[in-house]
């Protein structure tokens, strides 16, 4: 949430790039944006080449005119630092600024995010630019936040990064002996004698491209992923500290990208004043998928509201098939973000570009340049509604009783693992368990392994392959105190360095779960086992555990193969609580039925019981409890009013038991 007295309603707007247009177009844009009820614009995202045409020359004249124009027209500004794409002269004069790919290829000038995060040249010029921006615009009252760079990401394997990686490793481990132990370097005669022996784990050294990226030394590649995320975070913080010096009261953010692999967003969140992110679901994404990403982003700040910084008004330009959002979809997806914690609804972009790769990316003002388009009319209607809502839901929180543990180290480690199956996906398992709860209208928080678990009735940790230091203690205390813990196959195998925990799987979780996993069978995609749970047969595939119970009770057993009769599902009473274990991968119906049974057993209730095509969430504050009801189907749906509620869109009041109808793609916000 942008905590500022300047923000008095859900912010509505997005990226405006007037530098791409002659100035006579600007006045027309101001008129059209006001007509659409836009109240905030993101400026200066990709202007470094104009702001600094040469090493010793800065020119802010165009940005000055843009800033003055939007101020006169009453717009708030999310002001970007413009450091996401360096100028051509910089790459020509300081080639150390260019990234090197995993295959050793040095990039040339071009694209964006092509700056090495460990280049001293890049950091020096980025800091100088931000210093000048902050000093120049510090007194502009309409700036509501600073937007550092844009969609940080990518990786680099150049000599700058190799040198800095050695320093990072030395700070982490202290001695080369500790490095050898952590990375298990006695394997394949890899003993290191000096920190200078450390090289980047890329396609020239430890990694190879065989049916997908693999690595010979998971510990090295895992640490490099951590290092890369930390390096780019240093670039963010370099700019943030300068901005803080000049404008301590203006919050600072950068736009994250949901389920993005390269950066550990949980670590990044500690240094961000508020979370903002860009939501671009594919044309064929299931409705639960953007909901999951919203909840993941909300969880980065322990449930605080976030900013939806970007989405498309109509169509994205990079998907395989750039299918238009059908009438009503833009509104539905906008309110889905608000339903899951967004305090802003923003878009990329305000006016459609005429050239390069984003010329066919959707915009509020299309190439025709008028308000006479379907998209503009829908945007205007949404703007009118947000004017009506004002600050009703600002700052409201989600009160979830169930959480899912998500951890970037586990994501990296499971993908880097040499076995057990190339069909295994950490993110797909997260999605499977989330979708099961979403279908049943049970609110979910995402937490990291260091977050407090005490407030949750149930904690689900899908495929927690790496049981990081202290996590088992946290779970042990949580379950002993009465909590419900759900773990799955391929959990507890390794510690923080990806070294196997000896003594039997699932390692440090063994006593909590009350089981010992003797073997792990990885089935090819065309093979399945089966198990029967509560008189219904479900498939078991990809992974199947050979489980011995050590206090746990079997809830279902495998039907086939040499481990027929061995437990597939178990439940263990531990202290005042209990721990469940799912020893295989199954289908959507199983996860939905299984988690629903656990929730029912432990008194965890849905926000509202209704049709699966209707999404229901709630947010609460001192102003009231807000029930968001979203119809994702192409037909009219009904829900039963849970009590005395008011539709805050139109003032309609409903009593308990009344039928509330929603047209296709419709949204209701009900206050009780």
Buried (B, 14 or more C-beta within 10 A) or exposed (E): BBBBEBBEBBBBBBBBBBBBBEEEBBEBBBEBBBEBBBBBBBBBBBBBBBBBEEEEEBEBEBBEEBBEBBBEBEBBBBBBBBBBBBBEBBBEEBBBBBBBBBEEEEBEBEEBBBBBBBBEBBBEBBBBBBBBBBEBBBEBEBBBBBBBBBBBBBBBBBEBBBBBBBEBBBEEBEEBEEBBBBBBBEEEEBEBEEBEEBBBBBBEBBBEEEEEEBBBBBBBBBBBBBBBBBBBBBBBBBBBEBBBEBBEEBBBBBBBBBBBBBBBBBBBBEBBBBBBBBBBBBBEEBBBBBBBBBBBBBBBBEBBBBBBBBBBBBBBBEBEEBEBBEEBBBBBBBBBBBBBBBBBBBBBBBBBBEEEEBEBBBBBBBEEBEBEBEBBEBBBBBBEBBEEBEBBBBBBBBBBBBBBBBBBBBBBBBBBBEEBBEBBBBBEBBBBBBBBBBBBBBBBBBBBBEBEBEEBBBBBBBBBBBBBEEBBEBBBEBBEEEBBBBBBBBBBBBBBBBBEBEEBBBBBBBBBBBBBBEEBBBBEEEEBBBBEBEEEEBBBBBBBBBBEBBEBEBBBBBBEBEBEEBBBBBBBEBBEBBBBBBBBBBEEEBBBBBBBEBBEEBEBEBBBEBBEBBBBBBBBBEEBBBBBBBBBBEEEBEBEBBEEBBBBBEEEEBEEEBEBEBEBBBBBBBBB
